Amino acid sequence: MSDSEFTAYRKRLADFVYDYMEEVEKETGYHFSILIAHHAFLNPMVGKDVLQRRKIAGKPFCHLCVFVHGTALKMYVHEKGGANPEEYPMRFLPLIQSEDLFSKDSDLVTRIFAISNQQVTAFKDIFPDFADDKVTVSPNGINFDVFHCPDPPLTRDEVLGELKHIPYEGGPVDLPSGFDAMVMFVGKFANWKRLDSLLYAAESYEKYFEGKGQKVCTIIVGSGPPEAVEFYKKLELKDLKLQHCYFLGAQQQPICAKLYSVASVAVFPSKAEPFGLVFVESMSCKCPVIGANSGGPKDFVTPDVGHLVPEPGSYEPEDLKILAKDIEKAVVQAITEDWKSKKGDAGMKLARETICVKNQVMNILNDIPNTWEEETVECTC
């Protein structure tokens, strides 16, 4: 968009939000007290426009809160860094700074919310003057109606028997049965997810357990651009020659829950995961987790529920190999020591008691004074 097109688009959004709030207030007889804008970019600018217009119209005060997310923050990082000015010119960072939303003395934004301390750090790197006492960390919640162990329990063979492996070449094929242990990955095929480090690790732990007379499979759920899918499948089949690694493609959440319930351990090697929802989904199905010691998982992955290996710092080949060695050691330990039975209950308890939708909502509401009455809130998890 040109600057004039962007300005017109902003006004259309503000007009829509203003009119919608008017319609709802007229229908319900109540005034809005909180406006939550997602992402630290266009939406809070629109919120500012709407609330200034409402103030002129004599409406009661309404808090503007911003739920910050990584996508907009990464845009600002790219602009600020200046490494690729053609794709990321210094355009939107100066714009948001000029709006005065996150400056030191601004009273436009009541509070920001973030899903992890890592996201707060990312925000403060861009907007260092925003007051620390106006920040709330409120982790994501998950749907426990979906992510739980099946009742009655299913066997690994039963779950895998419902699914198909999509090989590097050829049509889908049935998955074998009779595995002694199962390692699982769920995620999109993006370089920062570092799936390749798990595949490198699988080359080692497959051979380790084969030497002990055990068969261990690695289940990969997820997908991405065709070139990424081809890269990882070629790495698995032609470069590493893995014997028991299976790509299932993208799967619905109920299928993922079944897979977690029969997996020995789930591995998510991401670099600086903003929160790590897949960790919690796995834990809620009594599956221990392994990740890298960076990002959101640092907030909740303890030795009671899994393990975080050292963060090597990048997606470069040398760091991926270092990460792979640490993952291999952790997977061997998880399977040998039966983390499934020793850590599974603790993971499920932590997920249900601390990382649920109710807690996320309550964390938000409790930090915005004088906007609600607790007895009117109905929420079940």
C-alpha positions as CSV (number, residue, x, y, z in Angstrom):
1,M,0.0,0.0,0.0
2,S,1.0,3.6,-0.6
3,D,0.9,5.9,2.4
4,S,-2.4,7.3,1.3
5,E,-3.9,3.9,0.8
6,F,-2.6,2.8,4.3
7,T,-4.2,5.9,5.9
8,A,-7.5,5.2,4.2
9,Y,-7.4,1.6,5.3
10,R,-6.7,2.7,8.9
11,K,-9.7,5.0,8.8
12,R,-12.0,2.3,7.4
13,L,-11.0,-0.1,10.2
14,A,-11.6,2.6,12.8
15,D,-15.0,3.5,11.4
16,F,-16.0,-0.1,11.4
17,V,-14.9,-0.7,15.0
18,Y,-16.5,2.5,16.3
19,D,-19.8,1.7,14.6
20,Y,-19.7,-1.9,15.9
21,M,-19.1,-0.7,19.5
22,E,-22.0,1.7,19.1
23,E,-24.3,-1.0,17.9
24,V,-23.4,-3.4,20.7
25,E,-23.7,-0.8,23.4
26,K,-27.1,0.2,22.1
27,E,-28.3,-3.4,22.1
28,T,-27.0,-4.4,25.5
29,G,-27.3,-1.2,27.5
30,Y,-23.6,-1.5,28.7
31,H,-20.5,0.4,27.8
32,F,-17.3,-1.2,26.7
33,S,-14.5,-0.9,29.4
34,I,-11.7,-2.8,27.6
35,L,-10.5,-2.7,24.0
36,I,-7.9,-5.3,23.3
37,A,-5.8,-4.8,20.2
38,H,-3.7,-7.7,18.9
39,H,-0.2,-7.0,17.7
40,A,1.8,-3.9,18.4
41,F,1.1,-2.3,15.1
42,L,-2.0,-1.3,13.2
43,N,-4.7,-2.5,15.6
44,P,-3.6,-0.4,18.6
45,M,-3.4,2.6,16.2
46,V,-7.0,1.9,15.3
47,G,-7.9,1.5,18.9
48,K,-6.3,4.9,19.7
49,D,-8.4,6.5,16.9
50,V,-11.6,4.9,18.1
51,L,-11.1,5.8,21.8
52,Q,-10.2,9.4,21.0
53,R,-13.4,9.7,18.9
54,R,-15.4,8.1,21.7
55,K,-13.9,10.6,24.2
56,I,-15.0,13.5,22.1
57,A,-18.5,11.9,21.9
58,G,-18.6,11.9,25.8
59,K,-18.4,8.1,26.1
60,P,-17.1,6.6,29.4
61,F,-13.4,5.7,29.7
62,C,-12.3,2.5,28.0
63,H,-8.9,0.9,28.6
64,L,-6.8,0.3,25.5
65,C,-4.7,-2.9,26.0
66,V,-2.4,-4.5,23.5
67,F,-1.7,-8.2,23.2
68,V,1.8,-8.3,21.7
69,H,2.9,-11.1,19.3
70,G,6.1,-12.0,17.6
71,T,5.2,-11.2,14.0
72,A,4.9,-7.4,14.3
73,L,7.9,-7.3,16.6
74,K,10.0,-9.3,14.1
75,M,9.0,-6.7,11.4
76,Y,10.4,-3.9,13.7
77,V,13.6,-5.9,14.3
78,H,14.2,-6.3,10.6
79,E,13.6,-2.6,10.0
80,K,15.8,-1.5,12.9
81,G,18.6,-3.9,11.9
82,G,18.7,-2.6,8.4
83,A,20.2,-5.8,6.9
84,N,17.5,-6.0,4.1
85,P,16.3,-2.4,3.6
86,E,14.7,-3.3,0.2
87,E,12.3,-5.7,1.9
88,Y,12.1,-4.0,5.3
89,P,12.6,-0.3,4.8
90,M,12.4,2.0,7.9
91,R,8.7,2.7,7.4
92,F,6.5,1.1,10.1
93,L,8.8,1.4,13.1
94,P,9.0,5.2,12.8
95,L,5.2,5.3,12.2
96,I,4.4,3.4,15.4
97,Q,6.9,5.4,17.4
98,S,5.3,8.6,16.2
99,E,1.9,7.4,17.5
100,D,3.3,7.7,21.1
101,L,1.5,4.5,22.1
102,F,4.4,2.8,23.9
103,S,6.5,5.8,25.0
104,K,7.6,6.4,28.6
105,D,5.0,9.0,29.6
106,S,2.2,7.9,27.3
107,D,-1.2,7.1,28.9
108,L,-2.7,5.8,25.7
109,V,-2.1,2.1,26.5
110,T,-3.2,0.8,29.9
111,R,-1.3,-2.5,29.7
112,I,0.3,-5.0,27.3
113,F,-0.2,-8.7,27.5
114,A,2.2,-11.3,26.2
115,I,2.2,-15.1,26.2
116,S,5.7,-15.5,27.6
117,N,8.6,-13.6,29.2
118,Q,10.4,-14.1,25.9
119,Q,7.8,-12.0,24.1
120,V,8.1,-9.3,26.8
121,T,11.8,-9.1,26.2
122,A,11.3,-8.9,22.4
123,F,8.8,-6.0,23.0
124,K,11.1,-4.2,25.4
125,D,13.9,-4.4,22.9
126,I,11.8,-2.3,20.5
127,F,10.0,-0.2,23.1
128,P,12.4,0.1,26.0
129,D,10.6,3.0,27.7
130,F,7.3,1.2,28.2
131,A,6.6,0.9,32.0
132,D,7.4,-2.5,33.4
133,D,4.4,-2.3,35.8
134,K,2.1,-2.2,32.8
135,V,3.0,-5.6,31.6
136,T,1.1,-8.9,32.1
137,V,2.4,-12.3,31.1
138,S,-0.6,-14.5,30.4
139,P,0.3,-17.9,28.8
140,N,-1.8,-19.5,26.2
141,G,-4.6,-21.9,27.1
142,I,-5.5,-25.1,25.3
143,N,-8.7,-27.1,24.8
144,F,-8.6,-30.0,27.3
145,D,-11.7,-31.5,25.7
146,V,-9.4,-32.3,22.9
147,F,-6.0,-32.7,24.5
148,H,-6.3,-35.6,27.0
149,C,-5.5,-39.3,27.1
150,P,-8.2,-41.5,25.4
151,D,-10.5,-43.4,27.7
152,P,-10.3,-46.3,27.4
153,P,-6.6,-46.1,26.5
154,L,-5.4,-46.9,23.0
155,T,-2.3,-48.9,22.2
156,R,0.5,-47.4,20.0
157,D,-0.3,-50.0,17.3
158,E,-4.0,-49.0,17.3
159,V,-3.2,-45.3,16.9
160,L,-0.5,-45.7,14.2
161,G,-2.7,-48.2,12.4
162,E,-5.2,-45.4,11.6
163,L,-2.6,-43.3,9.8
164,K,-0.5,-43.3,6.7
165,H,3.2,-42.5,6.1
166,I,3.8,-40.1,3.1
167,P,7.3,-41.1,1.8
168,Y,9.7,-39.0,-0.2
169,E,8.7,-40.8,-3.3
170,G,5.5,-42.7,-4.0
171,G,2.0,-42.9,-2.5
172,P,1.0,-43.1,1.2
173,V,1.8,-46.4,2.9
174,D,0.7,-48.1,6.1
175,L,2.8,-47.6,9.3
176,P,4.5,-50.7,10.7
177,S,3.6,-51.9,14.2
178,G,5.6,-53.4,17.1
179,F,7.7,-50.4,18.1
180,D,9.2,-50.4,21.6
181,A,9.3,-46.6,21.8
182,M,8.1,-43.5,19.8
183,V,9.5,-40.0,19.4
184,M,7.2,-37.3,18.1
185,F,7.5,-33.9,16.5
186,V,4.6,-31.6,15.6
187,G,5.2,-28.3,13.8
188,K,5.4,-26.4,10.6
189,F,8.4,-26.9,8.4
190,A,10.2,-23.7,9.0
191,N,13.9,-23.3,9.6
192,W,13.5,-21.9,13.1
193,K,11.6,-25.1,14.2
194,R,14.9,-27.0,13.5
195,L,13.3,-30.3,12.5
196,D,16.6,-31.2,10.8
197,S,18.3,-31.3,14.3
198,L,15.8,-34.0,15.4
199,L,16.4,-36.0,12.2
200,Y,20.2,-35.9,12.8
201,A,19.5,-37.1,16.4
202,A,17.3,-39.9,15.1
203,E,20.1,-41.3,13.1
204,S,22.0,-41.8,16.3
205,Y,19.3,-43.0,18.7
206,E,17.9,-45.4,16.1
207,K,21.3,-47.1,16.0
208,Y,21.7,-46.9,19.7
209,F,18.5,-48.7,20.5
210,E,18.9,-51.1,17.6
211,G,22.1,-52.3,19.3
212,K,20.0,-53.0,22.3
213,G,17.4,-55.0,20.4
214,Q,14.8,-52.2,20.4
215,K,12.9,-50.5,17.6
216,V,12.3,-46.8,18.1
217,C,10.2,-44.8,15.6
218,T,10.1,-41.0,14.9
219,I,6.8,-39.6,13.9
220,I,6.7,-36.2,12.1
221,V,3.4,-34.3,12.0
222,G,3.2,-31.1,10.0
223,S,3.9,-29.6,6.7
224,G,5.1,-26.5,4.9
225,P,6.1,-25.2,1.4
226,P,6.8,-27.9,-1.1
227,E,10.5,-27.2,-1.1
228,A,10.7,-27.5,2.7
229,V,8.8,-30.8,2.6
230,E,11.1,-32.1,-0.1
231,F,14.2,-31.0,1.9
232,Y,13.3,-32.8,5.1
233,K,12.1,-35.9,3.5
234,K,15.2,-36.1,1.3
235,L,17.3,-35.6,4.4
236,E,15.5,-38.4,6.2
237,L,15.5,-40.9,3.4
238,K,18.5,-40.3,1.2
239,D,21.1,-38.4,3.3
240,L,20.6,-40.0,6.8
241,K,18.9,-43.2,5.6
242,L,16.6,-43.4,8.7
243,Q,14.9,-46.7,9.1
244,H,11.9,-45.8,11.2
245,C,11.0,-42.2,10.5
246,Y,7.5,-41.4,9.2
247,F,6.0,-38.2,7.9
248,L,2.2,-38.0,8.5
249,G,1.6,-34.6,7.0
250,A,-0.7,-32.1,8.8
251,Q,-3.2,-33.7,11.2
252,Q,-6.2,-32.5,13.1
253,Q,-5.9,-31.9,16.8
254,P,-7.7,-35.0,18.0
255,I,-5.2,-37.2,16.0
256,C,-2.3,-35.3,17.5
257,A,-3.8,-35.9,21.0
258,K,-3.9,-39.7,20.3
259,L,-0.3,-39.6,19.1
260,Y,0.9,-37.8,22.1
261,S,-0.9,-40.3,24.4
262,V,1.1,-43.2,22.9
263,A,4.4,-41.4,22.3
264,S,7.4,-42.0,24.7
265,V,8.6,-38.3,24.3
266,A,7.8,-35.3,22.2
267,V,10.7,-33.2,20.8
268,F,10.4,-29.6,19.8
269,P,13.8,-28.1,19.0
270,S,12.6,-24.6,18.0
271,K,14.8,-21.5,18.5
272,A,13.1,-19.0,20.8
273,E,9.6,-20.4,20.5
274,P,7.3,-17.5,21.4
275,F,5.3,-19.7,23.8
276,G,5.4,-23.4,22.9
277,L,1.7,-24.5,22.7
278,V,2.7,-27.9,21.4
279,F,4.7,-28.5,24.6
280,V,1.5,-28.0,26.6
281,E,-0.6,-30.1,24.3
282,S,1.9,-32.9,24.6
283,M,2.1,-32.6,28.4
284,S,-1.7,-32.6,28.8
285,C,-1.7,-36.1,27.2
286,K,0.9,-37.3,29.7
287,C,3.8,-37.1,27.2
288,P,7.1,-35.7,28.5
289,V,8.8,-33.0,26.4
290,I,12.3,-32.1,25.2
291,G,13.1,-28.7,23.8
292,A,15.8,-26.0,23.5
293,N,16.5,-23.7,26.5
294,S,15.2,-20.6,24.8
295,G,11.9,-18.7,24.4
296,G,8.6,-19.4,26.1
297,P,9.3,-23.1,27.2
298,K,11.8,-21.7,29.7
299,D,8.8,-20.4,31.7
300,F,7.2,-23.8,32.3
301,V,9.4,-26.8,31.2
302,T,11.0,-28.1,34.4
303,P,12.8,-31.4,35.2
304,D,9.4,-32.7,36.5
305,V,7.9,-32.6,33.0
306,G,10.8,-32.9,30.6
307,H,14.1,-31.3,29.7
308,L,15.5,-28.3,27.9
309,V,18.8,-28.9,26.2
310,P,21.3,-26.0,25.8
311,E,20.4,-23.4,23.1
312,P,23.1,-23.4,20.5
313,G,22.0,-20.0,19.1
314,S,21.1,-20.4,15.5
315,Y,19.9,-22.6,12.6
316,E,23.3,-22.9,11.1
317,P,24.6,-26.4,10.2
318,E,27.3,-26.4,12.9
319,D,24.8,-25.4,15.6
320,L,22.2,-27.9,14.3
321,K,24.8,-30.7,14.8
322,I,25.5,-29.6,18.3
323,L,21.8,-29.4,19.1
324,A,21.3,-32.9,17.5
325,K,23.9,-34.5,19.9
326,D,22.1,-33.0,22.9
327,I,18.7,-34.1,21.7
328,E,20.0,-37.6,21.1
329,K,21.3,-37.8,24.6
330,A,18.0,-36.5,26.0
331,V,15.9,-38.9,23.9
332,V,18.0,-41.9,25.0
333,Q,17.6,-40.9,28.6
334,A,13.9,-40.3,28.3
335,I,13.2,-43.7,26.8
336,T,15.7,-45.6,29.0
337,E,14.4,-44.1,32.2
338,D,10.8,-44.3,31.1
339,W,10.0,-40.6,31.5
340,K,6.5,-41.4,30.2
341,S,5.5,-43.1,33.5
342,K,7.7,-40.9,35.7
343,K,7.0,-37.4,34.3
344,G,3.6,-37.8,32.5
345,D,1.3,-37.2,35.4
346,A,3.3,-34.1,36.5
347,G,3.1,-32.7,33.0
348,M,-0.7,-33.2,32.8
349,K,-1.1,-31.6,36.2
350,L,0.9,-28.5,35.3
351,A,-0.9,-28.1,32.0
352,R,-4.4,-28.3,33.5
353,E,-3.7,-26.3,36.6
354,T,-1.6,-23.4,35.2
355,I,-1.9,-23.3,31.4
356,C,-5.5,-23.2,30.6
357,V,-7.9,-20.7,29.0
358,K,-9.5,-19.8,32.3
359,N,-6.1,-18.8,33.8
360,Q,-5.2,-16.8,30.7
361,V,-8.5,-14.8,30.9
362,M,-8.2,-14.3,34.6
363,N,-4.6,-13.1,34.3
364,I,-5.8,-10.4,31.9
365,L,-8.8,-9.3,33.8
366,N,-7.1,-9.2,37.2
367,D,-4.6,-6.7,36.0
368,I,-7.1,-4.2,34.7
369,P,-8.9,-2.7,37.7
370,N,-12.5,-1.7,38.0
371,T,-13.7,-3.3,34.8
372,W,-15.5,-6.5,36.0
373,E,-17.1,-8.4,38.9
374,E,-15.7,-11.8,39.5
375,E,-19.0,-13.4,40.3
376,T,-20.3,-12.6,36.8
377,V,-17.6,-14.6,35.1
378,E,-18.5,-18.1,34.1
379,C,-15.6,-20.2,32.8
380,T,-14.9,-23.9,32.8
381,C,-11.9,-25.8,31.7
